[in-house]
Structure formats: structure tokens, C-alpha cells
Amino acid sequence: MSLDIEQIALHQLIKRDEQTLELVLRESLLPANAPVTAMMEELHRVYSAKNKAYGLFNEESELAEALRNCRKGEDDFLAFSRAATGRLRDELAKYPFAEGGVVLFGHYRYLAVDYLLIAVLNSQNSMRVNEELDISSTHYLDINHADIVARIDLTEWETNTESTRYLTFLRGRVGRKVADFFMDFLGASVGLDTKAQNRGLLQAVDDYCSEAALDKNERQNYRQQVYSYCNEQLQAGEEIALQGLSEELAPLGEKSFQAFTQEQGYELEESFPADRSTLRQLTKFSGSGGGLTLNFDAMLLGERIFWDPATDTLTIKGTPPNLRDQLQRRSSGK
């Protein structure tokens, strides 16, 4: 991995009681030695693999203003990180669920792009066996489960004033409150809506197939081609490019798929991140609620699975063998 650390700072928030978050500020930057580089590479890898929301700084963002001053050389990186950690502590203190953690500010370069990654990392206890085969406890940073993380594409931020996607963040596993306090700290609001972009793509595909009057099998084959391209992009860590997708698809009629989306005004970006759960709807139906979970291939609708919208009833012809075995055992009282 070609990751070059420019500057990295660590500070700490310690929860002393229900009302107190103590601030521990480091007096110097971390050296970019092998362990530090390995940590940043792991954090970059884990963060890049997660689904992220996109945002942009508000005009009144204190963090953005401080970051601009730092980038101009009017303030040094350590001072910027110390002041920002103080603001984070003040923001966190407003919430009863606030916990402490190690606050990391990492300025690094990856594939010719400058990034600033900000994270609150928790420590976990574990056990280790030493060379004498003795067991002792140890602490480690739980990078894999970090959910309070944001990353600013500094290159995009400074070169594209119209961008709505230079800031990414994790929404958090414990509800919207985590995202809310972190967005308040960043002084940012939600930008590019990736789910909306992916939903718009699915609608465009369905409308394109309808305009061409494709039958059921032709329509599903077309959806499968779209899914294959999008999934390949997702697996490669690349975005969905409308032009690239259009070139993969055979034109239906006189217009290419890209031309159709532009004419019909779907407001799709030229490229946007793939959303796995939304794209899955191209080939599958799924849903859960009220103790019921269903998931089946789209091709089965109208063949083995039938839906009556008037009564909201699904009829399934032919059940999976393992399910049928369970049903038979239950019905026979075994």
C-alpha cells in the first residue's frame, strides 16, 4: 500500500464521571515510524471498505476555517488538532451517551490524493502469550469496529468548490445521535446522497426497459447486466460511471442508456459510489418485518412466487428442501 504519512497527532478523552470528559493533549506529533505507518494503513483499509455517507462543510464551520488556516501555514498541525479535540470534547459533553477514546488526526497521501482522517478510537482488552508462554493482558486500538470516523479529501476540497462529496463519514452503529454530534463537530451537512443516486439508477433502468417494451425475461437479463457491471465496480473499489455502464449495455432503440438518462432528467452524477443493498434489488426481492424475512430471485416472481396486491398475499409454489423438512417435522409433531 502506497500510503505516505505527512503528519499525525493523537489526543485522548477520558470519561471520569457522568458529567466530566477529561482532555489529555499530546505535546508533539507522532513520528511516522513503522508501527504508526502500519496503524494508519490498517485504518485506511478498514475505513475504505465501509459504506460511507457524503457531506460538505457548512459556511460557518469552525473546523473548516481552522483547517484552511492550517493549510495556509498560519497555524501548525499540532495546534490545529489540539484545538479541534477541545471542540470535540465540548460537543460530546452535550450527550449522555458520550464516551472517551483516543482522538486521531492523520494527514496522509494515498495515490496522489491528500487526506485528513479524524477518528475516535476505543481501546479493548485482550490476552497475549509471551515467549516464556506466560499469559498477560494487553490493550489494543479497536480499529475494525471504529464507527466515529470522518475523512476529508483535501485535494477535492481545495480544487473543486462545487463538490458535495469531499467529506465522508460513518453514520455509526449506535444510531443517528453519533452521526449528529460528529457532524456538528465537523460543521458539516449531508452532501451527495448515494442511496438516492443508486435508486435513481434502478428507476432509469426500469424506465429504459419499459420504453423499449422488453418482455419479462429480456428485462431481467438487462437488469442482470447492469448488476454485473455495478458489482464489479463495487468489488474493485471503483464508482459507477454512467458512460462506462452505458458502453457495457446494448442500446435499446436509437438512444444509449446514458443519453436516455440525460434526456429524462434523472439527475444522476457522471459517477457515484455503488450502494450494495440498493443494487441487490436489480436481481432479488427481499424484506423483513413482523417476524418474517423473505429473499428470492427476481426471476421467480410470476413463475413460482405470485403476489396478489389486493390481499397483499404471496403464494409460493415449491419450497426449499430444508424448509420443507422443518415444516413436515412441525406438522407431524416431531
C-alpha positions as CSV (number, residue, x, y, z in Angstrom):
1,M,0.0,0.0,0.0
2,S,1.4,3.3,-1.1
3,L,0.5,5.5,1.9
4,D,2.7,8.3,3.0
5,I,2.1,10.0,6.4
6,E,2.5,13.7,6.3
7,Q,1.5,14.5,9.9
8,I,-0.3,12.6,12.7
9,A,-1.5,13.6,16.1
10,L,-3.1,11.6,19.0
11,H,-5.0,13.0,21.9
12,Q,-7.3,11.4,24.4
13,L,-10.7,11.9,26.0
14,I,-11.2,10.2,29.4
15,K,-14.7,9.9,30.9
16,R,-14.3,10.5,34.7
17,D,-18.0,10.6,35.6
18,E,-21.4,11.2,34.0
19,Q,-20.6,14.9,33.5
20,T,-16.9,15.1,33.0
21,L,-14.8,14.3,29.9
22,E,-11.1,15.0,30.7
23,L,-8.9,16.2,27.9
24,V,-5.4,14.8,27.5
25,L,-3.4,16.6,24.8
26,R,-0.2,15.3,23.3
27,E,2.7,17.8,23.2
28,S,4.2,16.6,19.9
29,L,3.3,14.9,16.7
30,L,3.7,11.1,16.4
31,P,6.8,10.0,14.5
32,A,6.0,8.3,11.2
33,N,7.7,5.1,12.2
34,A,6.8,1.5,11.2
35,P,4.1,0.9,13.9
36,V,2.5,4.2,13.2
37,T,2.5,3.7,9.5
38,A,1.1,0.2,9.9
39,M,-1.7,1.6,12.1
40,M,-2.6,4.3,9.5
41,E,-2.6,1.7,6.7
42,E,-4.9,-0.5,8.6
43,L,-7.2,2.4,9.5
44,H,-7.2,3.5,5.8
45,R,-8.0,-0.1,4.6
46,V,-10.8,-0.6,7.1
47,Y,-12.4,2.8,6.5
48,S,-12.2,2.5,2.7
49,A,-14.1,-0.8,2.8
50,K,-17.1,0.5,4.8
51,N,-20.2,2.1,3.5
52,K,-19.9,5.9,4.0
53,A,-22.2,8.9,3.8
54,Y,-21.0,12.0,2.0
55,G,-21.0,15.6,3.2
56,L,-19.6,19.1,2.9
57,F,-18.6,21.8,5.2
58,N,-21.2,24.5,6.2
59,E,-20.2,28.1,5.6
60,E,-19.8,28.7,9.4
61,S,-17.8,25.6,10.1
62,E,-15.1,26.3,12.7
63,L,-13.2,23.2,11.8
64,A,-13.1,24.1,8.1
65,E,-11.9,27.6,9.0
66,A,-9.2,26.2,11.3
67,L,-8.2,23.7,8.7
68,R,-7.9,26.4,6.0
69,N,-5.6,28.4,8.3
70,C,-3.5,25.3,8.9
71,R,-3.2,24.5,5.2
72,K,-2.1,28.1,4.6
73,G,0.6,27.7,7.2
74,E,-1.0,30.2,9.6
75,D,-1.2,27.5,12.2
76,D,0.7,24.3,12.7
77,F,-0.9,20.8,12.6
78,L,-0.4,20.0,16.2
79,A,-2.1,23.2,17.4
80,F,-5.0,22.6,14.9
81,S,-5.5,19.1,16.3
82,R,-5.3,20.2,19.9
83,A,-7.9,23.0,19.4
84,A,-10.2,20.6,17.4
85,T,-10.0,18.0,20.1
86,G,-11.2,20.6,22.6
87,R,-14.2,21.4,20.4
88,L,-14.9,17.7,20.0
89,R,-14.9,17.3,23.8
90,D,-17.3,20.3,24.2
91,E,-19.7,18.8,21.6
92,L,-19.5,15.3,23.1
93,A,-20.3,16.6,26.6
94,K,-23.8,17.6,25.4
95,Y,-24.8,13.9,25.0
96,P,-25.4,11.5,27.9
97,F,-24.0,8.6,25.9
98,A,-20.6,10.3,25.4
99,E,-17.7,8.0,26.0
100,G,-13.9,8.7,25.9
101,G,-11.4,7.4,23.4
102,V,-8.2,8.1,21.5
103,V,-8.7,11.0,19.1
104,L,-6.6,10.7,15.9
105,F,-5.9,13.3,13.3
106,G,-4.0,11.8,10.4
107,H,-2.8,13.8,7.4
108,Y,-1.6,11.4,4.7
109,R,-1.3,10.9,1.0
110,Y,-2.6,7.9,-0.9
111,L,-2.4,7.6,-4.7
112,A,-1.6,11.3,-5.2
113,V,-4.5,12.4,-3.1
114,D,-4.2,14.3,0.2
115,Y,-6.5,13.2,3.0
116,L,-7.2,14.2,6.6
117,L,-8.7,11.4,8.6
118,I,-10.3,12.2,12.0
119,A,-11.3,9.3,14.3
120,V,-12.3,8.5,17.8
121,L,-10.8,5.0,18.6
122,N,-11.7,2.8,21.5
123,S,-9.3,0.5,23.3
124,Q,-10.0,-3.1,24.0
125,N,-8.5,-5.6,26.5
126,S,-7.1,-8.8,25.2
127,M,-4.7,-11.6,26.3
128,R,-1.3,-12.4,24.9
129,V,1.2,-15.2,25.3
130,N,4.8,-14.1,25.6
131,E,8.0,-16.0,24.6
132,E,8.0,-17.8,28.0
133,L,4.5,-18.9,27.4
134,D,3.1,-16.7,30.1
135,I,-0.3,-15.0,29.7
136,S,-0.7,-11.4,30.3
137,S,-3.3,-8.7,29.5
138,T,-2.8,-6.1,26.8
139,H,-4.7,-3.2,25.3
140,Y,-5.2,-2.5,21.6
141,L,-6.9,0.0,19.4
142,D,-10.2,-1.5,18.1
143,I,-9.8,-0.2,14.5
144,N,-12.1,-2.8,12.9
145,H,-15.1,-1.6,14.9
146,A,-14.4,2.1,14.8
147,D,-17.6,4.0,13.9
148,I,-16.8,7.6,14.7
149,V,-14.6,8.4,11.7
150,A,-14.6,11.1,9.0
151,R,-12.2,11.7,6.2
152,I,-11.7,14.9,4.2
153,D,-10.4,14.6,0.6
154,L,-8.2,17.7,0.9
155,T,-7.3,17.6,-2.8
156,E,-11.0,17.6,-3.8
157,W,-11.9,20.2,-1.2
158,E,-9.3,22.7,-2.4
159,T,-9.6,22.2,-6.1
160,N,-13.4,21.7,-6.7
161,T,-15.5,24.4,-5.0
162,E,-18.8,22.8,-6.2
163,S,-18.1,19.4,-4.8
164,T,-20.6,17.8,-2.4
165,R,-18.6,14.7,-1.7
166,Y,-15.1,15.7,-0.4
167,L,-16.1,14.7,3.1
168,T,-17.1,11.2,4.1
169,F,-18.2,9.8,7.4
170,L,-19.6,6.7,9.0
171,R,-23.2,7.0,10.4
172,G,-22.3,4.9,13.4
173,R,-23.7,1.6,14.7
174,V,-25.5,3.1,17.7
175,G,-27.9,5.3,16.0
176,R,-28.2,8.7,14.4
177,K,-27.0,10.5,17.5
178,V,-23.4,9.5,16.9
179,A,-23.6,11.0,13.3
180,D,-25.4,14.1,14.6
181,F,-22.7,15.1,17.2
182,F,-19.9,14.3,14.8
183,M,-21.4,16.3,12.0
184,D,-22.0,19.2,14.5
185,F,-18.3,19.0,15.5
186,L,-17.2,19.0,11.8
187,G,-19.6,21.8,11.0
188,A,-20.9,19.8,8.0
189,S,-24.1,18.7,6.4
190,V,-25.0,15.7,4.2
191,G,-23.9,16.1,0.6
192,L,-24.2,13.5,-2.1
193,D,-26.9,11.0,-1.3
194,T,-25.5,7.7,-2.6
195,K,-28.7,5.7,-1.9
196,A,-30.7,8.2,-3.9
197,Q,-28.3,8.0,-6.8
198,N,-28.5,4.2,-6.8
199,R,-32.3,4.3,-6.5
200,G,-32.4,6.7,-9.4
201,L,-30.2,4.4,-11.5
202,L,-32.6,1.5,-10.8
203,Q,-35.6,3.6,-11.8
204,A,-33.8,4.7,-15.0
205,V,-33.0,1.1,-15.9
206,D,-36.7,0.0,-15.4
207,D,-38.0,3.0,-17.4
208,Y,-35.4,2.4,-20.2
209,C,-36.6,-1.3,-20.5
210,S,-40.3,-0.2,-20.4
211,E,-39.8,2.3,-23.2
212,A,-38.2,-0.5,-25.3
213,A,-41.1,-2.8,-24.5
214,L,-38.9,-5.6,-23.3
215,D,-40.6,-8.8,-22.1
216,K,-40.1,-10.2,-18.6
217,N,-37.0,-12.3,-19.4
218,E,-35.4,-9.6,-21.6
219,R,-35.9,-7.1,-18.8
220,Q,-34.4,-9.3,-16.2
221,N,-31.4,-10.1,-18.4
222,Y,-30.9,-6.4,-18.8
223,R,-31.1,-5.8,-15.1
224,Q,-28.5,-8.6,-14.6
225,Q,-26.1,-6.9,-17.0
226,V,-26.4,-3.7,-15.0
227,Y,-25.9,-5.5,-11.8
228,S,-22.8,-7.3,-13.1
229,Y,-21.2,-4.1,-14.1
230,C,-22.1,-2.3,-10.8
231,N,-21.0,-5.2,-8.7
232,E,-17.6,-5.4,-10.5
233,Q,-17.1,-1.7,-9.8
234,L,-18.0,-2.2,-6.2
235,Q,-15.6,-5.1,-5.8
236,A,-12.8,-3.1,-7.4
237,G,-13.5,-0.2,-5.1
238,E,-14.5,2.0,-8.1
239,E,-17.5,4.1,-8.6
240,I,-20.4,3.5,-11.1
241,A,-19.6,5.6,-14.2
242,L,-22.7,6.2,-16.3
243,Q,-20.6,6.3,-19.5
244,G,-18.8,3.1,-18.6
245,L,-22.1,1.4,-17.8
246,S,-23.7,2.6,-21.0
247,E,-20.9,1.2,-23.0
248,E,-21.4,-2.2,-21.4
249,L,-25.1,-2.2,-22.3
250,A,-26.5,-2.8,-25.8
251,P,-28.6,0.2,-26.8
252,L,-32.4,-0.3,-26.7
253,G,-33.6,1.6,-29.7
254,E,-31.8,4.7,-31.0
255,K,-30.7,6.0,-27.7
256,S,-27.9,4.7,-25.5
257,F,-28.7,4.3,-21.8
258,Q,-26.6,7.3,-20.9
259,A,-28.4,9.5,-23.5
260,F,-31.8,8.3,-22.1
261,T,-30.9,9.3,-18.5
262,Q,-29.8,12.7,-19.6
263,E,-32.9,13.3,-21.7
264,Q,-35.2,12.2,-19.0
265,G,-33.6,14.3,-16.3
266,Y,-32.8,11.7,-13.7
267,E,-30.2,14.0,-12.1
268,L,-27.6,11.2,-11.9
269,E,-24.0,12.2,-11.3
270,E,-21.5,11.2,-14.0
271,S,-20.1,8.8,-11.4
272,F,-21.2,7.9,-7.9
273,P,-20.4,5.2,-5.3
274,A,-22.3,1.9,-5.5
275,D,-24.7,1.0,-2.7
276,R,-24.7,-2.7,-2.2
277,S,-28.2,-3.1,-0.6
278,T,-29.9,-0.9,-3.3
279,L,-28.2,-2.6,-6.2
280,R,-29.3,-6.0,-4.9
281,Q,-32.8,-5.1,-5.9
282,L,-31.8,-5.5,-9.5
283,T,-31.7,-9.3,-9.1
284,K,-33.6,-10.0,-5.8
285,F,-36.6,-9.2,-3.8
286,S,-36.0,-9.0,-0.1
287,G,-37.7,-7.7,3.1
288,S,-38.2,-8.4,6.7
289,G,-40.6,-7.3,9.4
290,G,-43.1,-8.7,11.9
291,G,-41.0,-11.9,12.4
292,L,-40.9,-12.6,8.7
293,T,-37.9,-12.5,6.4
294,L,-38.1,-13.2,2.7
295,N,-35.4,-13.2,0.0
296,F,-35.9,-14.6,-3.5
297,D,-34.5,-14.2,-7.1
298,A,-36.5,-11.7,-9.1
299,M,-36.9,-14.2,-11.9
300,L,-39.2,-16.3,-9.6
301,L,-41.8,-13.6,-9.4
302,G,-44.7,-14.7,-11.7
303,E,-43.3,-18.3,-12.1
304,R,-43.0,-19.8,-8.6
305,I,-43.9,-16.8,-6.5
306,F,-47.1,-14.8,-7.0
307,W,-48.2,-11.6,-5.4
308,D,-51.8,-10.5,-5.1
309,P,-51.7,-6.8,-4.3
310,A,-55.4,-6.7,-3.4
311,T,-54.9,-9.0,-0.5
312,D,-51.2,-8.4,0.0
313,T,-50.6,-12.2,-0.3
314,L,-47.6,-14.1,-1.6
315,T,-48.2,-17.6,-2.9
316,I,-45.0,-19.8,-3.1
317,K,-45.1,-22.9,-5.2
318,G,-42.3,-25.3,-4.3
319,T,-40.4,-24.7,-1.0
320,P,-36.7,-25.2,-0.4
321,P,-36.0,-28.8,0.8
322,N,-34.6,-27.8,4.2
323,L,-37.6,-25.5,4.8
324,R,-40.0,-28.3,3.7
325,D,-38.3,-30.7,6.1
326,Q,-38.8,-28.3,9.0
327,L,-42.5,-27.8,8.1
328,Q,-43.1,-31.5,7.8
329,R,-41.5,-32.2,11.2
330,R,-43.5,-29.5,12.8
331,S,-46.8,-30.6,11.2
332,S,-46.2,-34.2,12.3
333,G,-45.5,-33.1,15.9
334,K,-41.8,-34.3,15.9
